[in-house]
Amino acid sequence: MSNQSYESPFCTRYASKEMQYLFSADKKFTTWRRLWVALARAEMKLGLHITQEQVNELEANIENIDYEVAAEREKIVRHDVMAHVYTYGKACPNAAGIIHLGATSCYVGDNTDIIIMRDALQVVKRKLVKVISQLAKFADQYKALPCLAYTHLQPAQLTTIGKRATLWCNELLMDLDDLDFRMHSLKLLGSKGTTGTQASFMELFQGDTDKIKQLEQMIAEEMGFDAVVPVSGQTYSRKIDYQVCSVLAGIAQSASKFSNDIRIMQSFKEIEEPFEKTQIGSSAMAYKRNPMRDERITSLARYVMCDVLNPAFTAGTQWFERTLDDSANKRISVAEAFLGVDAILNIMLNVTDPENGLVVYEKMIEKRVMAELPFMATENIMMDAVQKGGNRQELHEKIRKLSMEAGKRVKKEGLDNNLCELILAEPMFMITREELETIMKPSNFIGRCPQQVEEFIQNCVQPVLDANGVSDDKAEINV
């Protein structure tokens, strides 16, 4: 392609070749032809004047698509489906007269859209399960490593790096549940005719309702579906596009939360995403190590979350049995939602790789913990003093004043937190340095984090991995 032409960044920079293929012309038009084969085969079996030879000819030419002929024909007739019926007929002269028999354009267009969404969801699911698997390994590895927890982005009681990773993982499991539900709920449009009444098939089958229902079931089974939608206008309900894109937007939300957390921790120098030996962080500041992978996740996730508004508005503005203001919008918005999530998951696979992924700086994490831990330990210190006969209210007031003094020293003078030394120097606390050091172990302040991580992996993650298996996907970042 000329470099003077616009190229989608999804194709040149972000999405995998696998996902790009699913939204390609080849996938679309070969699926149209498979649907025409399924229609002809079912009509033949149900007694219409179609021969096995005609079906065989159609089947043999599924991939024999002359795109130049199709493009020239579409210029003349201004109708993409009829242009491809014509092109298919040129390749199958004996079957040309029975292609698309009784069907309307949405028979191939809408059924193909459902098939592509199903296939694309399978790719998303495979990668999503792998990301969940990798995050679970990370969580298990660091389940007991204390770190500062934050509420309001202010230091709070301690958690562990592994426990925080379970929060990311749990949201992705929620997304996986939604994905499974939507994927298993997908139904073909079937063969409903121009306004969903199946009037053309009533004519073909001379009013035999059972044969018309059998026709749809046979087509569904050949295309790998259990059922067709129960009722429709000319199209399947555009709410289905919205529901599928909502699943993708949910994955984008979870990915954005993950990537933003990593970006903040990288600014704390606690965790870094992979940084290659020859990678440049800044054109001006040579020392920079920017979290560009996670920034890209955040950026793409924002796009996907906004993109879900397109199918929402499209579903809400369909008039009666159908309008065509859906077509141009849905062919962009649905495809790009999938391409966007595919790109996001590719990066997450890279960032969470157990061998070359996230880098944890344990000493920096410990340093930041110890700078805040004296404040968090005050309740334990106070309770110990009460046990030794101290007055709880007097101790509380003294700790409050000492904490303010230590906080002022940290914030205004830029010095270390000396609250522990102030407490040791105050007789009313009745505490020795050895006793204080025992209290001040970070592992005393992480609650059930290690057990929570183990239980989460055992009860929530492992059943998913056992049920689905874990792929060998290895995502490479193009740029």
C-alpha positions as CSV (number, residue, x, y, z in Angstrom):
1,M,0.0,0.0,0.0
2,S,1.2,3.5,-0.8
3,N,2.5,5.5,2.2
4,Q,0.3,8.3,1.0
5,S,-2.8,6.4,1.9
6,Y,-4.3,6.2,5.4
7,E,-3.5,2.9,7.2
8,S,-5.4,1.9,10.3
9,P,-3.0,1.7,13.3
10,F,-4.9,-1.4,14.4
11,C,-3.4,-3.2,11.3
12,T,0.1,-1.6,11.3
13,R,0.8,-1.4,15.0
14,Y,-1.6,-3.1,17.3
15,A,-3.9,-6.0,16.5
16,S,-2.8,-9.5,15.7
17,K,-2.9,-11.0,12.2
18,E,-5.3,-13.6,13.5
19,M,-7.8,-11.0,14.6
20,Q,-7.3,-8.9,11.5
21,Y,-8.1,-11.9,9.4
22,L,-11.5,-12.4,11.1
23,F,-12.6,-9.0,9.9
24,S,-11.0,-9.3,6.5
25,A,-12.7,-9.5,3.1
26,D,-11.7,-13.1,2.7
27,K,-13.3,-14.2,6.0
28,K,-16.4,-12.2,5.2
29,F,-17.0,-13.4,1.7
30,T,-16.0,-17.0,2.1
31,T,-18.5,-17.1,5.0
32,W,-21.2,-15.7,2.7
33,R,-20.5,-18.5,0.4
34,R,-20.6,-21.1,3.2
35,L,-24.0,-19.8,4.1
36,W,-25.1,-20.0,0.5
37,V,-23.9,-23.6,0.4
38,A,-25.7,-24.4,3.7
39,L,-28.9,-22.8,2.3
40,A,-28.7,-24.7,-0.9
41,R,-27.9,-28.0,0.9
42,A,-30.8,-27.6,3.3
43,E,-33.3,-26.7,0.5
44,M,-32.1,-29.7,-1.5
45,K,-32.7,-32.0,1.4
46,L,-36.1,-30.5,2.0
47,G,-37.2,-31.3,-1.5
48,L,-36.6,-28.2,-3.6
49,H,-35.3,-28.6,-7.2
50,I,-31.6,-28.4,-6.3
51,T,-29.2,-31.2,-7.2
52,Q,-26.2,-32.6,-5.3
53,E,-24.0,-31.6,-8.3
54,Q,-25.0,-28.0,-7.8
55,V,-24.3,-28.1,-4.1
56,N,-20.9,-29.7,-4.9
57,E,-20.1,-27.0,-7.4
58,L,-20.9,-24.3,-4.9
59,E,-18.8,-26.0,-2.2
60,A,-15.8,-26.4,-4.5
61,N,-15.7,-22.7,-5.3
62,I,-16.1,-21.2,-1.8
63,E,-12.6,-19.7,-1.8
64,N,-12.5,-19.0,-5.6
65,I,-13.5,-15.3,-5.3
66,D,-12.8,-12.9,-8.1
67,Y,-12.8,-9.6,-6.3
68,E,-12.3,-7.6,-9.5
69,V,-15.5,-9.0,-11.0
70,A,-17.3,-8.3,-7.7
71,A,-16.1,-4.8,-7.5
72,E,-17.0,-4.0,-11.1
73,R,-20.5,-5.5,-10.7
74,E,-21.1,-3.5,-7.5
75,K,-20.3,-0.3,-9.4
76,I,-23.1,-1.2,-11.8
77,V,-25.8,-2.6,-9.4
78,R,-24.8,-0.6,-6.2
79,H,-25.5,-3.7,-4.1
80,D,-22.7,-5.7,-2.5
81,V,-24.7,-8.9,-2.0
82,M,-26.1,-9.1,-5.5
83,A,-22.6,-8.3,-6.9
84,H,-21.3,-11.3,-5.0
85,V,-24.2,-13.5,-6.0
86,Y,-23.3,-12.6,-9.6
87,T,-19.6,-13.3,-9.0
88,Y,-20.3,-16.7,-7.4
89,G,-22.6,-17.6,-10.3
90,K,-19.8,-16.8,-12.7
91,A,-17.6,-19.4,-10.9
92,C,-20.5,-21.9,-10.6
93,P,-22.4,-21.7,-13.9
94,N,-24.5,-24.8,-13.2
95,A,-25.6,-23.6,-9.8
96,A,-25.9,-19.9,-10.6
97,G,-29.7,-20.0,-10.8
98,I,-30.2,-21.4,-7.3
99,I,-27.7,-19.2,-5.3
100,H,-29.5,-17.1,-2.6
101,L,-32.8,-18.8,-3.3
102,G,-35.6,-17.3,-1.1
103,A,-33.1,-15.3,0.9
104,T,-32.6,-11.6,1.5
105,S,-29.2,-9.8,1.8
106,C,-29.3,-10.0,5.6
107,Y,-29.2,-13.8,5.3
108,V,-25.6,-13.6,4.4
109,G,-24.7,-10.2,5.9
110,D,-26.2,-10.7,9.4
111,N,-25.5,-14.4,9.8
112,T,-21.9,-13.7,8.8
113,D,-21.6,-10.9,11.4
114,I,-22.8,-13.3,14.1
115,I,-20.3,-16.0,13.0
116,I,-17.4,-13.5,13.0
117,M,-18.3,-12.2,16.4
118,R,-18.4,-15.7,17.7
119,D,-15.0,-16.6,16.2
120,A,-13.5,-13.3,17.5
121,L,-14.9,-13.9,21.0
122,Q,-13.1,-17.3,21.0
123,V,-9.8,-15.6,20.2
124,V,-10.4,-13.0,22.9
125,K,-11.3,-15.7,25.4
126,R,-8.2,-17.7,24.7
127,K,-6.0,-14.7,25.3
128,L,-8.0,-13.6,28.3
129,V,-7.6,-16.9,30.0
130,K,-3.9,-16.8,29.4
131,V,-3.6,-13.4,31.0
132,I,-5.6,-14.6,34.0
133,S,-3.2,-17.6,34.3
134,Q,-0.2,-15.3,34.2
135,L,-1.6,-12.9,36.7
136,A,-2.4,-15.7,39.0
137,K,1.2,-16.9,38.9
138,F,2.3,-13.4,39.7
139,A,-0.1,-13.2,42.6
140,D,1.1,-16.5,44.0
141,Q,4.7,-15.5,43.8
142,Y,4.2,-12.3,45.7
143,K,1.3,-13.3,47.9
144,A,3.3,-12.5,51.1
145,L,5.3,-9.5,50.0
146,P,4.0,-6.6,52.1
147,C,3.4,-3.3,50.3
148,L,1.5,-0.1,51.0
149,A,-2.1,-0.2,50.2
150,Y,-3.9,3.0,49.2
151,T,-7.3,4.4,49.7
152,H,-7.9,7.8,48.0
153,L,-4.3,7.3,46.7
154,Q,-3.2,7.9,50.3
155,P,-1.2,5.3,52.3
156,A,-3.5,3.0,54.1
157,Q,-3.1,-0.3,56.0
158,L,-0.7,-2.7,54.3
159,T,-1.6,-5.3,51.7
160,T,0.7,-7.5,49.6
161,I,1.7,-7.3,46.0
162,G,0.1,-10.7,45.3
163,K,-3.2,-9.7,46.9
164,R,-3.3,-6.5,44.8
165,A,-2.8,-8.7,41.7
166,T,-5.8,-10.8,42.7
167,L,-7.9,-7.6,42.3
168,W,-6.8,-7.3,38.7
169,C,-7.4,-11.0,38.1
170,N,-10.8,-11.1,39.7
171,E,-12.1,-8.3,37.4
172,L,-10.9,-10.3,34.4
173,L,-12.7,-13.4,35.7
174,M,-15.9,-11.3,35.8
175,D,-15.3,-10.3,32.2
176,L,-14.7,-13.9,31.3
177,D,-18.1,-14.8,32.8
178,D,-19.7,-12.1,30.7
179,L,-17.9,-13.3,27.6
180,D,-18.9,-16.9,28.1
181,F,-22.6,-15.9,28.6
182,R,-22.7,-13.8,25.5
183,M,-20.8,-16.2,23.4
184,H,-23.0,-19.1,24.3
185,S,-26.1,-16.9,23.9
186,L,-25.3,-16.0,20.3
187,K,-27.9,-17.3,17.8
188,L,-27.9,-17.0,14.0
189,L,-30.5,-14.8,12.3
190,G,-31.4,-17.8,10.2
191,S,-33.5,-17.4,7.1
192,K,-36.2,-14.9,8.0
193,G,-36.8,-13.1,4.7
194,T,-37.2,-9.5,3.9
195,T,-39.2,-8.4,6.9
196,G,-38.7,-11.4,9.2
197,T,-42.0,-13.1,8.1
198,Q,-40.4,-15.9,6.0
199,A,-43.0,-15.2,3.3
200,S,-40.6,-16.1,0.5
201,F,-40.0,-19.5,2.1
202,M,-43.7,-20.0,2.6
203,E,-43.9,-19.6,-1.2
204,L,-41.0,-22.0,-1.9
205,F,-42.2,-24.7,0.4
206,Q,-45.9,-24.2,-0.4
207,G,-46.8,-23.3,3.1
208,D,-45.1,-26.2,4.8
209,T,-44.2,-24.5,8.1
210,D,-42.3,-27.6,9.5
211,K,-39.9,-27.6,6.5
212,I,-39.2,-23.8,7.0
213,K,-38.3,-24.4,10.6
214,Q,-36.2,-27.5,9.6
215,L,-34.4,-25.3,7.1
216,E,-33.3,-22.9,9.7
217,Q,-32.2,-25.6,12.1
218,M,-30.2,-27.3,9.4
219,I,-28.4,-24.1,8.5
220,A,-27.7,-23.3,12.1
221,E,-26.2,-26.8,12.7
222,E,-24.0,-26.6,9.6
223,M,-22.6,-23.2,10.8
224,G,-22.0,-24.5,14.3
225,F,-24.9,-23.0,16.2
226,D,-27.7,-24.5,18.3
227,A,-30.4,-22.2,17.3
228,V,-31.6,-19.1,15.4
229,V,-33.2,-16.0,16.9
230,P,-36.9,-16.6,17.7
231,V,-38.2,-13.5,15.9
232,S,-36.7,-10.7,13.9
233,G,-37.4,-8.0,11.4
234,Q,-35.0,-8.1,8.4
235,T,-32.0,-8.1,10.8
236,Y,-31.1,-9.6,14.1
237,S,-31.6,-7.1,16.9
238,R,-28.8,-4.6,17.0
239,K,-28.8,-4.9,20.7
240,I,-26.7,-8.0,20.2
241,D,-23.8,-5.9,18.8
242,Y,-24.2,-3.7,21.9
243,Q,-24.1,-6.7,24.2
244,V,-21.0,-8.1,22.6
245,C,-19.2,-4.7,22.5
246,S,-20.2,-4.2,26.2
247,V,-18.2,-7.4,27.0
248,L,-15.3,-6.0,25.2
249,A,-15.7,-2.6,26.9
250,G,-15.7,-4.5,30.3
251,I,-12.4,-6.1,29.4
252,A,-11.1,-2.7,28.5
253,Q,-12.2,-1.3,31.9
254,S,-10.3,-4.1,33.8
255,A,-7.3,-3.6,31.6
256,S,-7.3,0.1,32.2
257,K,-7.4,-0.3,36.0
258,F,-4.5,-2.8,35.8
259,S,-2.4,-0.6,33.6
260,N,-3.0,2.6,35.6
261,D,-2.0,0.7,38.8
262,I,1.2,-0.4,37.2
263,R,1.9,3.1,35.9
264,I,1.5,4.5,39.4
265,M,3.7,1.8,41.0
266,Q,6.3,2.4,38.3
267,S,6.4,6.1,39.3
268,F,6.9,4.8,42.9
269,K,9.8,2.7,41.6
270,E,8.2,-0.4,43.1
271,I,7.3,-2.3,39.9
272,E,8.3,-1.8,36.3
273,E,6.9,-3.2,33.1
274,P,9.5,-4.8,30.7
275,F,12.1,-2.4,29.4
276,E,14.3,-3.6,26.6
277,K,18.1,-2.9,26.5
278,T,17.9,-0.7,23.4
279,Q,14.6,1.0,24.3
280,I,14.6,4.8,24.5
281,G,12.3,6.3,27.2
282,S,12.6,10.0,26.1
283,S,14.1,11.8,23.1
284,A,15.4,14.5,25.5
285,M,15.8,12.8,28.9
286,A,18.1,9.8,28.4
287,Y,17.5,8.4,31.9
288,K,13.7,8.0,31.4
289,R,12.1,4.6,31.7
290,N,8.5,5.3,30.7
291,P,5.7,2.7,31.1
292,M,4.8,2.9,27.4
293,R,3.2,-0.6,27.2
294,D,0.8,0.2,30.1
295,E,0.2,3.7,28.7
296,R,-0.8,2.0,25.4
297,I,-3.2,-0.3,27.3
298,T,-4.8,2.8,28.9
299,S,-5.0,4.6,25.6
300,L,-6.6,1.7,23.7
301,A,-8.9,0.9,26.6
302,R,-10.3,4.4,26.5
303,Y,-11.0,4.0,22.8
304,V,-12.9,0.7,23.3
305,M,-14.9,2.0,26.3
306,C,-16.0,5.0,24.2
307,D,-16.6,2.9,21.1
308,V,-19.4,0.9,22.8
309,L,-21.6,4.0,22.5
310,N,-21.8,3.4,18.7
311,P,-23.8,0.1,18.9
312,A,-25.8,1.5,21.7
313,F,-27.1,4.4,19.6
314,T,-27.4,2.1,16.6
315,A,-29.6,-0.3,18.5
316,G,-31.8,2.6,19.8
317,T,-32.4,4.2,16.4
318,Q,-33.5,1.2,14.3
319,W,-36.9,1.9,12.8
320,F,-39.5,-0.8,12.6
321,E,-38.2,-3.9,10.7
322,R,-34.9,-2.2,9.7
323,T,-33.0,0.8,8.4
324,L,-29.6,1.0,6.8
325,D,-28.1,3.6,9.1
326,D,-26.6,0.7,11.0
327,S,-24.4,-0.7,8.3
328,A,-21.5,1.8,7.9
329,N,-21.3,2.4,11.7
330,K,-21.4,-1.3,12.8
331,R,-18.8,-2.5,10.3
332,I,-16.4,0.0,11.9
333,S,-17.4,0.0,15.5
334,V,-17.7,-3.7,16.1
335,A,-14.5,-4.6,14.2
336,E,-12.5,-1.9,16.0
337,A,-13.8,-2.9,19.4
338,F,-12.4,-6.4,18.8
339,L,-9.2,-5.2,17.2
340,G,-8.7,-2.8,20.2
341,V,-9.3,-5.5,22.8
342,D,-7.1,-7.9,20.9
343,A,-4.3,-5.3,21.0
344,I,-4.9,-4.7,24.7
345,L,-4.7,-8.4,25.5
346,N,-1.5,-8.8,23.4
347,I,0.2,-6.2,25.5
348,M,-1.1,-7.7,28.8
349,L,0.3,-11.1,27.7
350,N,3.6,-9.4,27.2
351,V,3.6,-7.3,30.4
352,T,2.5,-10.2,32.6
353,D,4.8,-12.8,31.1
354,P,6.2,-14.8,34.1
355,E,9.7,-14.9,32.6
356,N,10.2,-11.4,31.0
357,G,7.3,-9.4,32.4
358,L,6.8,-7.2,35.5
359,V,9.9,-6.5,37.5
360,V,9.4,-6.1,41.3
361,Y,11.8,-4.0,43.4
362,E,11.4,-5.5,46.8
363,K,13.8,-3.2,48.6
364,M,12.1,-0.1,47.3
365,I,8.7,-1.5,48.3
366,E,10.1,-2.2,51.8
367,K,11.6,1.2,52.1
368,R,8.3,2.8,51.3
369,V,6.5,0.5,53.7
370,M,8.8,1.4,56.6
371,A,8.4,5.1,56.0
372,E,4.7,4.8,56.7
373,L,4.6,1.8,59.1
374,P,5.2,3.8,62.3
375,F,1.9,5.6,61.8
376,M,0.1,2.3,61.1
377,A,1.7,0.5,64.1
378,T,0.5,3.1,66.6
379,E,-2.8,1.2,67.5
380,N,-0.8,-1.9,68.3
381,I,1.7,0.1,70.4
382,M,-1.2,1.8,72.2
383,M,-3.0,-1.5,72.9
384,D,0.2,-3.1,74.3
385,A,0.6,-0.1,76.7
386,V,-3.0,-0.4,77.8
387,Q,-2.3,-4.1,78.6
388,K,0.6,-2.9,80.8
389,G,-1.7,-0.6,82.8
390,G,-1.7,2.6,80.6
391,N,-4.7,4.9,80.1
392,R,-6.1,4.4,76.6
393,Q,-7.3,8.0,76.2
394,E,-4.1,9.6,77.5
395,L,-2.0,7.2,75.2
396,H,-4.2,8.1,72.3
397,E,-3.7,11.8,72.8
398,K,0.1,11.4,73.2
399,I,0.3,9.3,70.0
400,R,-1.7,11.9,68.2
401,K,0.7,14.7,69.1
402,L,3.8,12.6,68.4
403,S,2.4,11.6,65.0
404,M,1.7,15.3,64.1
405,E,5.3,16.1,65.2
406,A,6.8,13.2,63.1
407,G,4.6,14.1,60.1
408,K,5.7,17.7,60.2
409,R,9.3,16.6,60.3
410,V,8.7,14.4,57.1
411,K,6.7,17.0,55.2
412,K,8.2,20.3,56.1
413,E,11.8,19.3,56.7
414,G,12.2,16.4,54.3
415,L,13.6,14.1,57.0
416,D,12.9,10.5,57.9
417,N,9.9,9.4,60.0
418,N,11.1,9.4,63.6
419,L,7.8,8.5,65.3
420,C,9.3,5.3,66.7
421,E,12.1,7.2,68.4
422,L,9.7,9.6,69.9
423,I,7.6,6.8,71.2
424,L,10.6,5.0,72.7
425,A,11.6,8.2,74.5
426,E,8.2,8.6,76.1
427,P,7.9,6.6,79.3
428,M,4.1,6.3,79.3
429,F,4.3,3.8,76.5
430,M,6.4,1.4,78.6
431,I,8.0,-0.3,75.5
432,T,11.5,-1.5,74.8
433,R,13.3,-1.2,71.4
434,E,13.1,-5.0,71.1
435,E,9.3,-5.0,71.7
436,L,8.9,-2.2,69.2
437,E,10.9,-4.0,66.5
438,T,8.7,-7.1,67.0
439,I,5.6,-5.0,66.5
440,M,7.1,-3.2,63.5
441,K,7.4,-6.2,61.2
442,P,5.4,-5.5,58.0
443,S,4.2,-9.1,58.0
444,N,2.2,-8.3,61.1
445,F,0.0,-5.9,59.2
446,I,-1.0,-7.9,56.1
447,G,-4.0,-9.7,57.6
448,R,-5.0,-12.8,55.6
449,C,-3.4,-11.7,52.3
450,P,-1.4,-14.9,51.7
451,Q,-4.3,-17.1,52.5
452,Q,-6.7,-15.0,50.5
453,V,-4.4,-15.3,47.4
454,E,-4.1,-19.0,47.8
455,E,-7.9,-19.5,48.3
456,F,-8.7,-17.2,45.3
457,I,-6.4,-19.1,43.0
458,Q,-7.6,-22.5,44.2
459,N,-11.4,-21.7,44.3
460,C,-11.7,-19.1,41.5
461,V,-8.8,-19.3,39.0
462,Q,-7.9,-22.9,38.9
463,P,-11.4,-24.2,37.9
464,V,-11.3,-21.8,35.0
465,L,-7.9,-22.9,33.9
466,D,-8.9,-26.6,34.2
467,A,-12.1,-26.0,32.2
468,N,-10.5,-24.1,29.4
469,G,-6.8,-25.0,29.3
470,V,-4.1,-22.4,28.9
471,S,-2.9,-21.6,25.4
472,D,0.8,-21.1,24.4
473,D,0.1,-17.6,23.1
474,K,3.2,-15.4,23.2
475,A,2.5,-11.8,22.3
476,E,5.1,-9.7,20.7
477,I,4.9,-5.9,20.8
478,N,5.4,-4.5,17.3
479,V,6.5,-1.0,18.3
